[in-house]
């Protein structure tokens, strides 16, 4: 698994291959009606049974690659450092530590180091986005009530 520091954008050649592969995979997925599929690697003649969900995830990866987007897969149950969690939230590490100390995000301490479940960081990020959206709607409604849009 690649670390966040080594993730690179796909090359033009990789993008071209990815779009061709994505279109072929999408067509094949439409014909499947089982929870798994057997694929064959042409060069080695190896046959592999893959869960349908994994093939759909591969489709998402190929689609993103074809658009030139860098890809990283991180297991949701993974633990992250305070620095990585702060990067995910787009805040400073000291501010993130403050969130932990205030009990807004759960963590465990191993020696002097804090470890945070990635799932908890993503859940907090989603809550913050929802709160931001609600605040924007509230401000827009207030502006409308006081006639700011009538000017």
PEHUVEN-V249217 format. One record per helix or strand of 3 or more residues. SS is the DSSP state (2 for helix, 1 for strand). FROM is the first residue (numbers start at 1). LEN is the number of residues. If there is no record, write none. Layout:
BEGIN
{{SS;FROM;LEN} {SS;FROM;LEN}}
END
This chain:
BEGIN
{{2;4;3} {2;12;20} {1;36;6} {1;46;6} {2;52;15} {2;82;8} {2;93;9} {1;108;3} {1;113;5} {2;118;28} {2;148;3}}
END
